[in-house]
Amino acid sequence: MDRQNLLTRLQSAWHDLEQAYVGLSDSEMMRPGVTGDWSVRDILAHVTTWEQEALKHLPTILEGGKPPRYLATHGGINGFNRIMTKQKSRLTLEEVREDAEETHQRLIRYIESAPEKEFRTETRFRHRLRLDTYSHYPKHAEAIRKWRKQQDGNKE
C-alpha cells in the first residue's frame, strides 16, 4: 500500500459512514438507541474523537515515541470512550457536524504530509491510523444501517 491507496481506502470508508446517515432529519440524528444509548450524533462525535486521537498521537509515533496507554490514563478504551462521550454531549448537532468535517480535513492534510515510507509496510504509524479511522468507521456505519432498518420496520 502507498499513501494514495491508503487515502482512497480511508475516504471510501468515510463516505460509506456518511452514506449510512444521509437523509436523516436532525431529530433522527439525535435519537438514542443506535448503539446502546448513543445516537447517530453521538457516533459521529465518537468517530471524530478517534480521528483527533490519531492527529494527537501520530506525530509522537513518527518521532519514535509511544503514546500513553488508555488503560493507564483512562481505565481502558471503554473508560476513555465514556469520558469523551460525556464531554461531547454538550455539543450541538451542528457543532458535532462542523467538528467532524474540520477534523477529517485536518487528518487528510496530515496524512498527505506524512513520510511515504510510513505507508509502504505495516508500520506503527499505519497500524494506529487504521485502528482510529478506516477500520473503525465501518463498525459504526453498519450499526447505523441496522438501526435505520429497525426504524423503518417500526413505521410499518
Residue frames as a rotation matrix with the C-alpha (Angstrom) as fourth column:
MET 1
0.587 0.809 0.000 0.00
0.809 -0.587 0.000 0.00
0.000 0.000 -1.000 0.00
ASP 2
-0.640 -0.704 0.309 1.13
0.676 -0.707 -0.210 3.56
0.366 0.074 0.928 -0.60
ARG 3
-0.861 0.275 -0.428 -0.21
0.099 -0.736 -0.670 6.88
-0.499 -0.619 0.606 0.65
GLN 4
-0.659 0.632 -0.408 -2.66
-0.741 -0.454 0.495 7.28
0.128 0.628 0.767 -2.24
ASN 5
-0.416 0.501 -0.759 -4.10
0.068 0.849 0.523 3.78
0.907 0.166 -0.387 -1.77
LEU 6
-0.684 0.135 -0.717 -4.48
0.729 0.162 -0.665 4.42
0.026 -0.978 -0.209 1.95
LEU 7
-0.844 0.379 -0.380 -6.19
-0.266 -0.910 -0.317 7.75
-0.466 -0.166 0.869 1.33
THR 8
-0.537 0.666 -0.518 -8.54
-0.597 0.133 0.791 6.12
0.596 0.734 0.326 -1.16
ARG 9
-0.444 0.330 -0.833 -9.38
0.498 0.864 0.077 3.40
0.745 -0.380 -0.548 1.35
LEU 10
-0.791 0.099 -0.604 -9.88
0.528 -0.388 -0.755 5.91
-0.309 -0.917 0.254 4.15
GLN 11
-0.796 0.490 -0.356 -12.06
-0.551 -0.830 0.089 8.21
-0.252 0.267 0.930 2.04
SER 12
-0.499 0.620 -0.606 -14.15
-0.271 0.553 0.788 5.28
0.823 0.557 -0.108 0.80
ALA 13
-0.473 0.288 -0.833 -14.81
0.781 0.574 -0.245 4.13
0.408 -0.766 -0.497 4.37
TRP 14
-0.851 0.144 -0.505 -15.59
0.188 -0.815 -0.548 7.74
-0.490 -0.561 0.667 5.42
HIS 15
-0.717 0.598 -0.358 -18.01
-0.656 -0.405 0.637 8.14
0.236 0.692 0.683 2.52
ASP 16
-0.426 0.549 -0.720 -19.71
0.228 0.835 0.501 4.86
0.876 0.049 -0.480 3.47
LEU 17
-0.650 0.171 -0.741 -20.15
0.745 -0.048 -0.665 6.16
-0.149 -0.984 -0.096 7.04
GLU 18
-0.843 0.337 -0.419 -21.66
-0.316 -0.941 -0.120 9.39
-0.434 0.031 0.900 5.74
GLN 19
-0.613 0.622 -0.488 -24.00
-0.486 0.191 0.853 7.45
0.623 0.760 0.185 3.46
ALA 20
-0.665 0.344 -0.663 -25.21
0.601 0.773 -0.202 5.43
0.443 -0.533 -0.721 6.45
TYR 21
-0.368 0.536 -0.760 -26.85
0.719 -0.354 -0.598 8.54
-0.589 -0.767 -0.255 7.93
VAL 22
-0.999 0.027 -0.045 -27.56
-0.050 -0.758 0.651 10.65
-0.016 0.652 0.758 4.84
GLY 23
-0.468 0.883 0.043 -31.18
-0.010 -0.054 0.998 11.81
0.884 0.467 0.034 4.72
LEU 24
-0.186 0.398 -0.898 -31.80
0.948 0.313 -0.058 11.57
0.258 -0.862 -0.436 8.46
SER 25
0.559 0.425 0.712 -33.55
0.178 -0.900 0.398 14.57
0.810 -0.096 -0.579 9.99
ASP 26
-0.347 -0.677 0.649 -31.93
-0.507 -0.447 -0.737 16.43
0.789 -0.585 -0.189 12.85
SER 27
0.251 0.499 0.830 -34.33
-0.967 0.166 0.193 14.78
-0.042 -0.851 0.524 15.30
GLU 28
0.967 0.046 -0.251 -33.46
-0.090 0.982 -0.165 11.34
0.239 0.182 0.954 13.92
MET 29
0.139 -0.990 -0.020 -29.73
0.016 0.022 -1.000 12.16
0.990 0.139 0.019 14.25
MET 30
-0.432 -0.274 0.859 -30.36
-0.745 -0.428 -0.512 12.89
0.508 -0.861 -0.019 17.94
ARG 31
0.622 0.781 0.048 -32.48
-0.691 0.519 0.503 9.81
0.368 -0.346 0.863 18.71
PRO 32
-0.267 -0.749 0.607 -30.71
-0.922 0.382 0.065 7.47
-0.280 -0.542 -0.792 21.16
GLY 33
0.439 0.444 0.781 -30.53
-0.403 0.874 -0.271 3.72
-0.803 -0.196 0.563 20.70
VAL 34
0.663 -0.249 -0.706 -28.34
-0.695 0.147 -0.704 3.32
0.279 0.957 -0.076 17.62
THR 35
-0.072 -0.701 -0.709 -25.51
0.173 0.692 -0.701 1.73
0.982 -0.173 0.071 19.61
GLY 36
-0.576 -0.007 -0.817 -26.51
0.814 0.085 -0.575 1.35
0.073 -0.996 -0.043 23.25
ASP 37
0.262 0.648 -0.715 -27.66
0.682 -0.649 -0.338 4.81
-0.683 -0.400 -0.612 24.32
TRP 38
-0.632 -0.642 -0.435 -25.77
0.165 -0.659 0.734 6.54
-0.757 0.392 0.522 21.51
SER 39
0.658 0.724 -0.207 -27.49
0.022 -0.294 -0.956 8.46
-0.753 0.624 -0.210 18.75
VAL 40
0.605 -0.451 0.656 -26.04
0.772 0.130 -0.622 8.97
0.195 0.883 0.427 15.26
ARG 41
0.743 -0.309 0.594 -24.85
-0.281 -0.949 -0.143 12.34
0.608 -0.060 -0.792 16.56
ASP 42
0.693 -0.479 0.538 -23.01
-0.543 0.144 0.827 10.57
-0.474 -0.866 -0.161 19.39
ILE 43
0.608 -0.464 0.644 -21.44
0.593 0.805 0.019 8.13
-0.527 0.371 0.764 16.93
LEU 44
0.660 -0.358 0.660 -20.25
0.458 -0.505 -0.732 10.99
0.595 0.785 -0.170 14.75
ALA 45
0.707 -0.405 0.579 -18.75
-0.652 -0.690 0.313 12.71
0.273 -0.599 -0.753 17.80
HIS 46
0.687 -0.415 0.596 -17.11
-0.158 0.716 0.680 9.40
-0.709 -0.562 0.426 18.80
VAL 47
0.627 -0.451 0.635 -15.57
0.776 0.434 -0.458 8.81
-0.069 0.780 0.622 15.36
THR 48
0.676 -0.353 0.647 -14.30
-0.015 -0.884 -0.467 12.40
0.737 0.306 -0.603 15.41
THR 49
0.781 -0.396 0.483 -12.73
-0.569 -0.132 0.812 11.81
-0.258 -0.909 -0.329 18.81
TRP 50
0.565 -0.577 0.590 -10.72
0.376 0.816 0.438 8.92
-0.735 -0.026 0.678 17.40
GLU 51
0.573 -0.404 0.713 -9.59
0.673 -0.265 -0.691 10.98
0.468 0.876 0.120 14.41
GLN 52
0.731 -0.291 0.617 -8.49
-0.459 -0.879 0.130 13.62
0.505 -0.378 -0.776 16.90
GLU 53
0.726 -0.486 0.486 -6.61
-0.245 0.477 0.844 10.95
-0.642 -0.732 0.227 18.84
ALA 54
0.569 -0.529 0.630 -4.85
0.808 0.501 -0.309 9.94
-0.152 0.685 0.713 15.61
LEU 55
0.588 -0.318 0.743 -3.87
0.226 -0.818 -0.529 13.56
0.777 0.479 -0.409 14.98
LYS 56
0.789 -0.250 0.561 -2.63
-0.608 -0.448 0.656 13.84
0.087 -0.858 -0.506 18.55
HIS 57
0.566 -0.511 0.647 -0.57
-0.283 0.616 0.735 10.64
-0.774 -0.600 0.204 18.64
LEU 58
0.874 -0.248 0.418 0.67
0.486 0.491 -0.723 10.01
-0.026 0.835 0.550 15.10
PRO 59
0.625 -0.704 0.337 3.36
-0.409 -0.663 -0.627 12.73
0.666 0.254 -0.702 15.42
THR 60
0.379 -0.457 0.804 4.62
-0.849 0.173 0.499 11.03
-0.368 -0.872 -0.322 18.59
ILE 61
0.704 -0.066 0.707 4.81
0.175 0.981 -0.082 7.72
-0.688 0.181 0.702 16.74
LEU 62
0.884 -0.380 0.273 6.70
0.229 -0.159 -0.961 9.36
0.408 0.911 -0.053 13.86
GLU 63
0.402 -0.744 0.533 9.23
-0.767 -0.592 -0.248 10.67
0.500 -0.309 -0.809 16.36
GLY 64
-0.351 -0.560 -0.750 9.77
-0.138 0.823 -0.551 7.13
0.926 -0.090 -0.366 17.67
GLY 65
-0.794 0.098 0.600 7.74
-0.608 -0.164 -0.777 7.67
0.023 -0.982 0.190 20.84
LYS 66
-0.696 0.629 -0.347 4.86
0.552 0.777 0.302 5.71
0.460 0.019 -0.888 22.27
PRO 67
-0.223 0.710 0.668 1.51
-0.442 -0.684 0.580 7.32
0.869 -0.166 0.467 23.06
PRO 68
-0.696 0.027 0.717 0.22
-0.702 0.183 -0.688 6.79
-0.150 -0.983 -0.108 26.59
ARG 69
-0.855 0.409 -0.319 -1.82
0.286 0.884 0.369 3.64
0.433 0.224 -0.873 27.12
TYR 70
-0.222 0.875 0.429 -5.54
-0.449 -0.483 0.752 4.18
0.866 -0.026 0.500 27.64
LEU 71
0.383 0.315 -0.869 -5.58
0.533 0.693 0.486 1.62
0.755 -0.649 0.098 30.43
ALA 72
-0.412 -0.659 -0.629 -3.14
0.902 -0.196 -0.385 3.69
0.131 -0.726 0.675 32.44
THR 73
-0.987 -0.098 0.125 -4.69
0.096 -0.995 -0.029 7.07
0.127 -0.017 0.992 31.67
HIS 74
-0.474 0.879 0.054 -8.45
-0.829 -0.467 0.307 6.36
0.295 0.101 0.950 31.45
GLY 75
-0.229 0.380 0.896 -9.08
-0.579 0.687 -0.439 2.86
-0.782 -0.620 0.063 32.75
GLY 76
-0.493 -0.024 0.870 -9.03
0.518 0.795 0.315 1.46
-0.699 0.606 -0.380 29.23
ILE 77
-0.946 0.131 0.295 -10.60
0.228 -0.376 0.898 2.24
0.229 0.917 0.326 25.86
ASN 78
-0.070 0.995 -0.069 -14.16
0.776 0.098 0.623 1.95
0.626 -0.009 -0.780 27.22
GLY 79
0.154 0.047 -0.987 -13.32
0.856 -0.505 0.110 4.37
-0.494 -0.862 -0.118 30.01
PHE 80
-0.813 -0.502 -0.296 -11.87
0.252 -0.761 0.598 6.82
-0.526 0.411 0.745 27.51
ASN 81
-0.717 0.605 0.347 -14.96
0.405 -0.043 0.913 6.49
0.567 0.795 -0.214 25.31
ARG 82
0.202 0.818 -0.539 -17.26
0.956 -0.045 0.291 7.17
0.214 -0.574 -0.790 28.29
ILE 83
-0.154 -0.352 -0.923 -15.29
0.622 -0.761 0.186 10.27
-0.768 -0.545 0.336 29.29
MET 84
-0.957 -0.280 -0.077 -15.24
0.110 -0.595 0.796 11.67
-0.269 0.753 0.600 25.76
THR 85
-0.436 0.878 0.200 -18.91
0.669 0.167 0.724 10.88
0.602 0.450 -0.660 25.16
LYS 86
0.285 0.520 -0.805 -19.80
0.932 -0.346 0.106 12.81
-0.223 -0.781 -0.583 28.31
GLN 87
-0.454 -0.542 -0.707 -17.58
0.361 -0.837 0.410 15.75
-0.815 -0.069 0.576 27.32
LYS 88
-0.999 0.002 0.036 -19.01
0.033 -0.334 0.942 15.93
0.014 0.943 0.334 23.80
SER 89
-0.339 0.940 -0.051 -22.62
0.940 0.340 0.027 15.53
0.042 -0.039 -0.998 24.96
ARG 90
-0.033 0.274 -0.961 -22.68
0.448 -0.856 -0.260 19.31
-0.893 -0.439 -0.094 25.47
LEU 91
-0.877 -0.369 -0.306 -22.08
-0.102 -0.480 0.871 19.96
-0.469 0.796 0.384 21.76
THR 92
0.183 0.937 -0.298 -24.99
-0.595 -0.135 -0.792 20.72
-0.782 0.322 0.533 19.47
LEU 93
0.551 0.087 0.830 -25.60
0.496 0.766 -0.409 18.59
-0.671 0.637 0.379 16.39
GLU 94
0.964 -0.191 0.186 -24.28
0.047 -0.566 -0.823 21.42
0.263 0.802 -0.537 14.23
GLU 95
0.453 -0.843 0.289 -21.12
-0.877 -0.362 0.317 21.69
-0.162 -0.397 -0.903 16.35
VAL 96
0.193 -0.340 0.921 -20.58
-0.104 0.926 0.363 17.93
-0.976 -0.166 0.143 16.05
ARG 97
0.797 0.151 0.585 -21.00
0.536 0.269 -0.800 18.11
-0.278 0.951 0.134 12.27
GLU 98
0.863 -0.493 0.113 -18.56
-0.384 -0.784 -0.488 21.03
0.329 0.378 -0.865 12.00
ASP 99
0.285 -0.768 0.573 -16.05
-0.794 0.145 0.590 19.32
-0.537 -0.623 -0.569 14.29
ALA 100
0.415 -0.067 0.907 -16.27
0.254 0.966 -0.045 16.11
-0.874 0.249 0.418 12.27
GLU 101
0.909 -0.027 0.415 -15.72
0.407 -0.143 -0.902 17.86
0.083 0.989 -0.119 8.94
GLU 102
0.712 -0.669 0.212 -12.88
-0.652 -0.743 -0.152 20.07
0.259 -0.030 -0.965 10.19
THR 103
0.249 -0.622 0.743 -11.14
-0.621 0.486 0.615 17.20
-0.743 -0.614 -0.265 11.97
HIS 104
0.592 0.012 0.806 -11.46
0.434 0.838 -0.332 14.88
-0.679 0.546 0.491 8.98
GLN 105
0.929 -0.255 0.269 -9.97
0.124 -0.470 -0.874 17.51
0.350 0.845 -0.404 6.67
ARG 106
0.485 -0.787 0.381 -7.08
-0.873 -0.409 0.266 18.11
-0.054 -0.462 -0.885 9.09
LEU 107
0.324 -0.323 0.889 -6.46
-0.194 0.897 0.397 14.36
-0.926 -0.301 0.228 9.19
ILE 108
0.827 0.001 0.563 -6.36
0.526 0.353 -0.774 14.14
-0.200 0.936 0.291 5.39
ARG 109
0.800 -0.559 0.217 -3.90
-0.375 -0.748 -0.547 17.05
0.469 0.356 -0.808 5.22
TYR 110
0.351 -0.685 0.638 -1.76
-0.811 0.118 0.573 15.42
-0.468 -0.719 -0.514 7.90
ILE 111
0.497 -0.125 0.859 -1.67
0.248 0.969 -0.003 12.08
-0.831 0.215 0.512 6.03
GLU 112
0.925 -0.117 0.362 -0.73
0.336 -0.190 -0.922 13.93
0.177 0.975 -0.137 2.84
SER 113
0.609 -0.717 0.339 2.26
-0.662 -0.695 -0.282 15.44
0.438 -0.053 -0.898 4.65
ALA 114
0.631 -0.356 0.690 3.49
-0.445 0.563 0.697 12.29
-0.636 -0.746 0.197 6.41
PRO 115
-0.389 -0.874 -0.291 6.54
-0.800 0.164 0.578 10.44
-0.457 0.457 -0.763 5.07
GLU 116
0.253 0.485 -0.837 5.68
-0.890 0.455 -0.005 7.99
0.379 0.746 0.547 2.28
LYS 117
-0.613 -0.589 -0.527 7.72
-0.366 0.802 -0.472 5.23
0.700 -0.096 -0.707 3.96
GLU 118
-0.770 0.362 0.526 5.07
-0.521 0.119 -0.845 5.07
-0.368 -0.925 0.097 6.71
PHE 119
0.230 0.960 -0.162 2.54
-0.848 0.115 -0.518 3.70
-0.478 0.256 0.840 4.22
ARG 120
-0.026 -0.325 -0.945 4.57
-0.883 0.450 -0.130 1.07
0.468 0.832 -0.299 2.39
THR 121
-0.574 -0.154 -0.804 4.68
0.159 0.942 -0.294 -1.50
0.803 -0.297 -0.517 5.19
GLU 122
0.541 0.790 -0.288 2.74
0.404 0.055 0.913 -2.19
0.737 -0.611 -0.290 8.38
THR 123
-0.604 -0.740 0.298 4.42
0.166 -0.482 -0.860 0.48
0.780 -0.470 0.414 10.48
ARG 124
-0.605 0.370 -0.705 3.25
0.757 -0.008 -0.653 1.55
-0.247 -0.929 -0.276 13.94
PHE 125
-0.810 0.268 -0.523 2.05
-0.318 -0.948 0.008 4.74
-0.493 0.173 0.853 12.23
ARG 126
-0.631 0.575 -0.521 -0.10
-0.545 0.149 0.825 2.89
0.552 0.805 0.219 9.71
HIS 127
-0.611 0.388 -0.690 -1.38
0.595 0.800 -0.078 0.50
0.521 -0.458 -0.720 12.38
ARG 128
-0.676 0.332 -0.657 -2.57
0.460 -0.507 -0.729 3.37
-0.576 -0.795 0.191 14.59
LEU 129
-0.763 0.373 -0.528 -4.07
-0.596 -0.723 0.350 5.19
-0.251 0.581 0.774 11.61
ARG 130
-0.651 0.524 -0.550 -6.01
-0.118 0.645 0.755 2.08
0.750 0.556 -0.358 10.55
LEU 131
-0.590 0.416 -0.692 -7.39
0.786 0.493 -0.374 1.46
0.185 -0.764 -0.618 14.05
ASP 132
-0.587 0.299 -0.752 -8.50
0.327 -0.762 -0.559 5.07
-0.741 -0.574 0.350 14.51
THR 133
-0.450 0.368 -0.814 -10.01
-0.712 -0.698 0.078 5.54
-0.539 0.615 0.576 11.05
TYR 134
-0.262 0.411 -0.873 -10.78
-0.922 0.161 0.352 3.23
0.286 0.897 0.337 8.15
SER 135
-0.673 0.154 -0.723 -11.19
0.181 0.983 0.041 0.04
0.717 -0.104 -0.689 10.18
HIS 136
-0.874 0.341 -0.345 -13.23
0.295 -0.191 -0.936 1.97
-0.385 -0.920 0.066 12.78
TYR 137
-0.671 0.620 -0.406 -15.74
-0.704 -0.705 0.087 3.72
-0.233 0.344 0.910 10.51
PRO 138
-0.552 0.499 -0.668 -17.35
-0.393 0.551 0.736 0.56
0.736 0.669 -0.108 9.07
LYS 139
-0.781 0.265 -0.566 -18.38
0.589 0.615 -0.524 -0.75
0.209 -0.742 -0.637 12.50
HIS 140
-0.634 0.526 -0.567 -20.39
0.137 -0.644 -0.752 2.38
-0.761 -0.555 0.336 13.13
ALA 141
-0.648 0.412 -0.641 -21.73
-0.762 -0.346 0.548 2.65
0.004 0.843 0.538 9.58
GLU 142
-0.680 0.375 -0.630 -23.11
0.084 0.894 0.441 -0.89
0.728 0.247 -0.639 9.92
ALA 143
-0.722 0.418 -0.552 -24.69
0.644 0.114 -0.756 -0.08
-0.253 -0.901 -0.351 13.30
ILE 144
-0.626 0.490 -0.606 -26.42
-0.405 -0.869 -0.284 2.96
-0.666 0.068 0.743 11.79
ARG 145
-0.632 0.388 -0.671 -27.70
-0.644 0.219 0.733 0.98
0.431 0.895 0.111 8.81
LYS 146
-0.723 0.347 -0.598 -29.02
0.476 0.877 -0.067 -1.75
0.501 -0.333 -0.799 11.11
TRP 147
-0.687 0.447 -0.573 -30.74
0.396 -0.432 -0.810 0.84
-0.610 -0.783 0.120 13.34
ARG 148
-0.649 0.444 -0.618 -32.30
-0.684 -0.696 0.219 2.55
-0.333 0.564 0.755 10.31
LYS 149
-0.686 0.396 -0.611 -33.70
-0.188 0.714 0.674 -0.78
0.703 0.577 -0.415 9.11
GLN 150
-0.663 0.432 -0.612 -35.24
0.746 0.445 -0.495 -1.33
0.059 -0.784 -0.617 12.55
GLN 151
-0.676 0.400 -0.619 -36.69
-0.053 -0.864 -0.501 2.20
-0.735 -0.306 0.605 12.49
ASP 152
-0.671 0.409 -0.618 -38.18
-0.722 -0.171 0.670 1.58
0.168 0.896 0.411 9.05
GLY 153
-0.690 0.384 -0.613 -39.67
0.275 0.923 0.269 -1.71
0.669 0.017 -0.743 10.29
ASN 154
-0.690 0.408 -0.598 -41.31
0.617 -0.102 -0.781 0.10
-0.379 -0.907 -0.182 13.22
LYS 155
-0.750 0.400 -0.527 -43.05
-0.483 -0.875 0.024 2.52
-0.452 0.272 0.849 10.84
GLU 156
-0.754 0.430 -0.496 -44.96
-0.310 0.434 0.846 -0.24
0.579 0.792 -0.194 9.07
